[in-house]
């Protein structure tokens, strides 16, 4: 315990604050100016086209085939950008993983549903009412 305290005391104030925020799940606040968001959305879409190998995009391509509006849905893409602190490459990867998981878990029937459907289950009710929020600070 003594060495831990000594190690923490040896850190700078910024380093300690970063550790404190990580432990408590506090995310850095990003100023979402429209120009910045637009640039990130464009970059993310380019990443989806060029950086993700075709073998990783099969589930997403299937969902886009069934519902073409997924390709240009800004609100949907913004959800992934926010989850990855506006890192376009990580957001693109997260989006492909999202569709892979959806296809694996639920099959084609729900792979095109991008948002919560508003069903009356307890989890859905909590999300709809805003009593619970997904935590996106950690990666």
C-alpha positions in Angstrom: 0.0 0.0 0.0 2.9 2.3 0.8 4.4 1.9 -2.7 1.1 2.6 -4.3 0.8 5.9 -2.4 4.4 6.7 -3.3 3.8 6.0 -7.0 0.7 8.1 -7.0 2.5 11.0 -5.3 5.2 10.8 -7.9 2.7 11.5 -10.7 2.0 14.9 -12.0 -1.4 16.6 -11.3 -2.5 15.9 -14.8 -1.6 12.2 -14.6 -3.4 11.8 -11.3 -6.5 13.6 -12.7 -6.5 11.3 -15.7 -6.3 8.2 -13.5 -9.1 9.6 -11.2 -11.3 10.3 -14.2 -10.7 6.8 -15.6 -11.5 5.1 -12.3 -14.7 7.1 -12.0 -15.8 6.9 -15.6 -15.5 10.6 -16.4 -15.1 11.2 -20.1 -13.5 14.2 -21.7 -16.0 16.7 -23.0 -15.8 17.1 -26.8 -17.2 20.2 -28.3 -19.5 18.9 -31.0 -19.5 21.8 -33.5 -21.4 21.1 -36.7 -18.2 21.3 -38.8 -16.3 19.0 -36.6 -19.2 16.4 -36.5 -19.6 16.6 -40.3 -15.9 16.1 -40.8 -15.9 13.1 -38.5 -18.9 11.6 -40.2 -17.2 11.9 -43.6 -14.0 10.4 -42.3 -15.9 7.5 -40.6 -17.7 6.7 -43.8 -14.3 6.7 -45.7 -13.0 4.4 -43.0 -15.9 2.0 -43.5 -15.2 1.9 -47.2 -11.4 1.7 -47.2 -10.0 0.5 -43.8 -12.4 -2.3 -42.9 -11.7 -5.5 -44.8 -14.7 -6.9 -46.8 -14.7 -10.1 -44.7 -15.5 -7.9 -41.6 -18.3 -6.0 -43.4 -20.5 -8.9 -44.5 -23.1 -8.4 -41.7 -23.1 -4.6 -42.2 -23.4 -4.9 -46.0 -26.3 -7.3 -45.5 -28.0 -4.7 -43.2 -27.4 -1.9 -45.8 -28.8 -4.1 -48.5 -32.0 -4.7 -46.5 -32.2 -1.0 -45.4 -30.1 1.4 -47.6 -30.7 4.4 -45.3 -28.3 2.9 -42.8 -25.4 4.0 -45.0 -26.3 7.7 -44.6 -28.0 7.9 -41.2 -26.1 10.6 -39.4 -27.7 10.1 -36.0 -26.9 6.4 -36.2 -23.2 7.0 -37.2 -22.9 9.7 -34.6 -23.8 7.2 -31.9 -20.6 5.2 -32.8 -18.5 8.3 -33.0 -19.5 9.4 -29.6 -18.8 5.9 -28.2 -15.3 6.2 -29.4 -14.5 9.8 -28.6 -14.8 10.8 -32.3 -12.1 8.5 -33.4 -13.4 7.7 -36.9 -11.4 4.4 -37.4 -12.5 3.0 -34.0 -16.1 4.1 -34.6 -16.1 2.4 -38.0 -14.8 -0.8 -36.5 -17.3 -0.6 -33.7 -20.2 -0.2 -36.2 -19.1 -3.3 -38.1 -18.8 -5.3 -34.8 -22.3 -4.1 -33.9 -23.8 -5.6 -37.1 -21.8 -8.8 -36.7 -23.1 -9.2 -33.2 -26.7 -8.4 -34.2 -26.6 -10.9 -37.1 -25.1 -13.6 -34.9 -27.5 -13.1 -32.0 -30.7 -12.3 -33.9 -30.4 -13.2 -37.5 -31.7 -11.2 -40.5 -35.0 -10.3 -38.9 -33.5 -7.6 -36.7 -30.2 -6.8 -38.4 -31.9 -3.8 -40.1 -33.4 -2.3 -36.9 -30.8 0.2 -35.8 -32.5 1.8 -32.8 -34.3 0.4 -29.8 -37.8 -0.6 -30.9 -39.6 0.6 -27.8 -40.8 -2.8 -26.7 -42.3 -3.1 -23.2 -39.6 -5.1 -21.6 -38.0 -3.8 -18.4 -34.7 -2.9 -20.0 -36.4 -1.1 -22.9 -38.6 0.8 -20.5 -35.6 2.0 -18.5 -33.8 3.2 -21.6 -36.9 4.9 -23.0 -37.5 6.7 -19.7 -33.9 7.8 -19.3 -33.5 6.1 -15.9 -30.5 4.3 -17.2 -27.8 5.5 -19.6 -25.2 3.4 -21.4 -21.7 4.3 -20.2 -19.4 5.1 -23.1 -16.3 6.6 -21.4 -14.3 3.5 -21.3 -13.0 1.7 -24.4 
